[in-house]
Amino acid sequence: MTSPRKLSPQEEARLAQVRKQFQERKAISDQLGRIKNRIGVYSGKGGVGKTTVAVNLAVMLAQEGANVAIFDCDIDCPNVTRVLRISESPRHDDEGRFHPSSRFGVKVMSMSFFQEKEDEAIIWRGPMIHNAINQFLQMTEWGDLDYMIVDLPPGTSDAPLTVMQTLNLDGFVVVTTPQELAALDAKRSINMIKKMNLNVFGVVENMSGGIFGTGAGEELADEMSLPFLGKVTMREVYVDPQQPAVLESGEVADEFSEIALKVRQLAQSAV
């Protein structure tokens, strides 16, 4: 009987990398196992109000009685904590796990908790972003959740790709504004999701009405054969809110209540 062939150093390194990736995926799967629905909020470009939609959707779901968390995966420009006006850092236990901070009934984990200065530039290449997201997922004790709302980085490059490959999201809410170029970029993001064989729940048109016009979101949804989840109208309440707009305006609450209802229905049908 011949003895097994000795692996070369390169083969040993590749095998060790495979083992490491398997262990990481298992650890992440274990951490996310108590979360019923993982929903990404995504856009093809920055500046369309993706974070505003993510935060107000999460707060609305929490107001309706669900257990909700937001995972801010926009490592370069994390803004969730600013929109929520939350400054309390996550608690760190003896086992090295983070217990998310919470405000307005929503648990929060974000890179911004670990910045010394809010305006500090985070200049990281793709592998560093990948490692940061993996560490957050492995080290955060989310508990039992009905919904995790994931605020993704914009665009179609390495950062959102990492999130999509790591979190195995149940579906995506794609955000656009009424302008032609924003809708074009949203279409690109939808095509990226489809190439990953993942589910698009539908399209939200943010900043609708006034000088920006209206209708591009609904047209995009029709063109891509997707549900149109609703319009979020431009209002003064978004200028400098001290709390999420759904808590300051009945009109905003009505808009997000409709979006939340459709998201809940789509999430249930995706299970």
C-alpha positions in Angstrom: 0.0 0.0 0.0 1.5 3.3 -1.1 1.6 6.2 1.3 -0.3 9.4 0.4 1.5 11.9 -1.6 3.0 14.8 0.4 1.4 18.1 -0.5 3.5 20.9 -1.8 3.7 24.1 0.2 1.4 25.8 -2.3 -1.2 23.0 -2.0 -0.9 23.2 1.8 -1.6 26.9 1.7 -4.6 26.5 -0.6 -6.0 23.8 1.6 -5.5 26.0 4.7 -7.3 28.8 2.9 -10.2 26.5 2.1 -10.5 25.4 5.7 -10.4 29.0 6.9 -13.2 30.0 4.5 -15.3 27.1 5.5 -14.9 27.9 9.2 -15.7 31.6 8.5 -18.9 30.7 6.6 -20.0 28.3 9.4 -19.4 30.9 12.1 -21.4 33.5 10.1 -24.2 31.0 9.4 -24.4 30.2 13.1 -24.5 33.9 14.0 -27.2 34.6 11.4 -29.3 31.5 12.1 -31.7 33.3 14.4 -32.6 36.0 11.8 -35.7 35.2 9.9 -35.3 37.7 7.0 -32.2 39.4 5.7 -33.1 42.3 3.4 -30.6 44.4 1.5 -31.2 48.1 0.7 -29.1 48.9 -2.4 -28.5 51.5 -5.0 -26.4 51.8 -8.1 -25.0 55.1 -7.0 -24.5 57.2 -3.8 -26.6 60.2 -3.0 -30.0 58.7 -3.8 -31.0 58.3 -0.1 -30.4 54.6 0.3 -29.5 55.0 4.0 -32.5 57.2 4.6 -34.8 54.5 3.1 -33.0 51.7 5.0 -33.3 53.5 8.4 -36.9 54.6 8.0 -38.0 51.1 6.7 -36.3 49.5 9.8 -37.9 51.9 12.2 -41.3 51.4 10.6 -41.0 47.7 10.9 -40.0 48.1 14.6 -42.9 50.4 15.2 -45.2 47.7 13.8 -43.9 45.2 16.4 -41.1 43.4 14.6 -37.6 42.7 16.1 -35.3 44.6 13.8 -31.7 45.4 13.3 -29.7 47.4 10.8 -26.3 46.2 9.6 -24.5 49.2 8.1 -22.2 47.5 5.5 -21.2 50.8 3.8 -17.7 50.5 5.3 -16.3 53.6 3.4 -19.1 56.0 4.3 -21.2 54.6 7.2 -24.1 57.0 7.8 -26.7 54.9 9.7 -25.6 56.1 13.1 -25.9 59.8 12.0 -29.5 59.3 10.7 -30.5 57.5 13.9 -28.6 60.0 16.1 -27.0 57.2 18.0 -23.7 57.5 19.7 -23.6 54.7 22.3 -21.1 52.1 21.2 -21.9 48.4 21.1 -21.2 46.5 24.3 -18.2 44.1 24.2 -18.6 41.0 26.4 -16.0 38.7 28.0 -16.2 36.3 25.1 -15.2 38.9 22.6 -18.7 39.4 21.1 -20.4 42.7 20.3 -23.9 43.4 21.5 -25.4 46.0 19.2 -26.5 49.4 20.4 -30.2 50.1 19.9 -32.4 53.2 19.3 -36.0 53.6 18.3 -36.4 49.8 18.7 -33.7 49.0 16.1 -30.4 47.3 16.9 -27.4 48.8 15.0 -23.9 47.7 14.0 -21.8 50.1 11.9 -18.2 50.8 11.2 -18.8 54.4 12.4 -18.8 53.1 16.0 -15.1 52.3 15.6 -14.0 55.6 14.0 -12.2 58.1 16.2 -13.6 61.0 14.1 -16.8 60.9 12.2 -15.2 62.7 9.2 -12.3 60.4 9.1 -11.7 58.8 5.6 -11.6 55.0 5.5 -9.3 54.2 2.7 -9.4 50.4 2.4 -8.9 48.0 -0.5 -11.4 45.2 -1.2 -9.8 42.4 1.0 -9.8 44.7 4.1 -13.5 45.5 3.5 -14.2 41.8 3.1 -12.4 41.0 6.4 -14.2 43.8 8.3 -17.6 42.6 7.2 -16.7 39.0 8.1 -15.5 40.1 11.5 -18.6 42.1 12.2 -20.8 39.1 11.2 -18.8 36.6 13.3 -18.5 38.8 16.4 -21.9 40.4 16.7 -24.6 38.8 18.9 -27.8 39.8 17.0 -30.2 37.6 19.0 -33.6 36.7 17.6 -34.6 39.0 14.8 -37.6 39.2 12.4 -35.7 41.4 10.0 -32.1 42.4 9.4 -32.0 45.5 7.1 -28.6 45.6 5.4 -27.5 49.0 4.2 -25.2 48.0 1.3 -22.4 50.1 -0.3 -23.5 51.6 -3.6 -22.3 50.6 -7.0 -21.5 47.3 -8.6 -17.9 46.7 -7.5 -16.0 44.7 -4.9 -17.7 46.0 -1.7 -21.4 45.2 -2.6 -20.2 42.0 -4.2 -18.6 40.9 -0.9 -21.8 41.6 1.0 -23.9 39.6 -1.5 -21.6 36.6 -1.4 -21.3 36.6 2.4 -24.7 37.4 3.8 -26.9 35.3 1.5 -29.6 37.9 1.5 -33.3 37.0 1.0 -34.0 39.9 -1.2 -33.2 43.5 -2.2 -35.0 46.8 -2.1 -33.4 48.9 -4.9 -33.5 52.7 -4.4 -33.5 55.2 -7.2 -34.4 58.9 -7.6 -36.5 60.2 -10.4 -33.6 61.4 -12.5 -32.7 59.5 -15.6 -29.1 58.7 -14.6 -30.1 57.5 -11.2 -32.6 55.1 -12.8 -29.9 53.9 -15.2 -27.6 53.1 -12.3 -30.4 51.4 -10.4 -31.0 49.2 -13.5 -27.3 48.3 -13.4 -27.6 47.3 -9.7 -30.7 45.2 -10.5 -28.8 43.4 -13.3 -25.9 42.7 -10.8 -28.3 41.2 -8.3 -29.8 39.0 -11.0 -26.4 37.8 -12.2 -25.8 36.7 -8.6 -29.0 34.7 -8.8 -30.5 36.6 -5.9 -34.0 38.0 -5.4 -35.0 41.6 -6.1 -38.1 42.5 -4.0 -38.7 45.7 -5.9 -37.9 49.4 -6.5 -38.4 52.4 -4.3 -38.4 55.9 -5.8 -36.9 58.3 -3.3 -36.9 62.2 -3.4 -40.0 62.0 -5.6 -41.8 65.2 -6.7 -40.9 68.8 -6.9 -37.9 69.8 -9.0 -36.8 66.2 -9.4 -40.0 65.0 -11.0 -41.6 61.7 -10.6 -42.2 58.3 -12.3 -38.7 56.9 -13.1 -38.9 54.4 -10.3 -42.2 53.0 -11.4 -41.1 52.9 -15.0 -37.9 51.1 -14.0 -39.9 48.5 -12.1 -42.2 48.0 -15.1 -39.3 47.6 -17.4 -37.5 45.1 -15.2 -40.8 43.2 -14.4 -40.4 44.0 -10.7 -42.9 45.2 -8.0 -42.9 49.0 -7.4 -42.8 49.3 -3.7 -43.6 53.0 -3.4 -42.6 56.6 -3.6 -40.9 58.6 -0.9 -41.8 62.3 -1.4 -39.3 65.1 -0.9 -40.3 66.9 2.3 -38.7 69.5 4.6 -38.8 66.9 7.5 -35.7 65.3 5.9 -33.6 68.4 6.0 -32.3 68.2 9.6 -34.4 65.6 11.5 -33.5 64.7 15.1 -35.1 61.4 14.7 -36.1 59.2 11.7 -38.7 61.0 9.5 -41.3 58.3 10.0 -41.5 59.4 13.7 -41.9 63.1 12.9 -44.4 63.1 10.0 -47.6 61.2 9.6 -47.3 61.5 5.8 -43.9 59.9 5.8 -45.1 57.2 8.1 -47.9 56.4 5.7 -45.5 56.1 2.8 -43.1 53.8 4.6 -46.0 51.8 6.1 -47.0 50.9 2.5 -43.4 50.0 1.6 -43.0 48.0 4.8 -46.3 46.1 4.1 -45.1 45.1 0.6 -41.6 44.1 1.9 -43.2 41.9 4.6 -45.3 40.2 2.0 -42.5 39.7 -0.4 -40.2 38.4 2.4 -42.8 35.9 3.5 -43.3 34.6 -0.1 -39.5 34.3 -0.5 -39.2 31.9 2.4 
